[in-house]
Amino acid sequence: MFKSSTNSSTMKHGRTGLTIILAAVAGIAFVAGRASGPDALGSSALAQEGNRGAQEGNQPAMDPSMFGRAKQHDHLDLMLGTWEGTMRFRMTPDEEWTDFPGTVTREWIMDGMFVAEHVKATVMGMDFEGMGAIGYNSYTNSFESVWIENLSPAISTAKGTYDAASKTWTFEGSMHEAGTGKLVPHKWVHDASDPQKHTVSGYAKDEDGQWWHSMSGELTKTSG
């Protein structure tokens, strides 16, 4: 997820495209470090306490499956480690591609409930730094991400699905367009079928509501 604060009116698609790129790189990117696994005992204890209250007539019974990690969290193991690579983006559908390098680190936090990520890159001559979190929401049965960065005052979110057969995530969400603050849709696809080299593709929507390819890249695992 990298953003640009360019103000040119002719770069309307560009601002959106670069925003999506940054979102994608973060939602995918390069990753470091592994952390501890799920705290199943903590989740079970919480549910047991709730059920004790239900038996005493103080509150409704709690479903243990709604606490702690779900089996879907395990898919996020594919994102862990340290990754480096070069991303390509373009500001409009017919513009030439621009390359930029980056590094991302990801690790488990909150007893294995979320993956935290830290991204650093140089984008269009600007130092970029971003932080995000990715997890699986058992209430909505979807993967979710949240993102903040040094080039935007906004907090961005997205929801996604995972295809186990192809080991691919597809995230969709909205971000504030740099310069205007307008909410614009974005999408990125993260292919983790190769455990040592992930590919990512980002998409923006044009004024007719059609997705166009705004970003692509390959990320190589260097450790973790």
Order of alpha helices (4+ residues) and beta strands (2+ residues): alpha-alpha-beta-beta-beta-beta-beta-beta-beta-beta-beta-beta
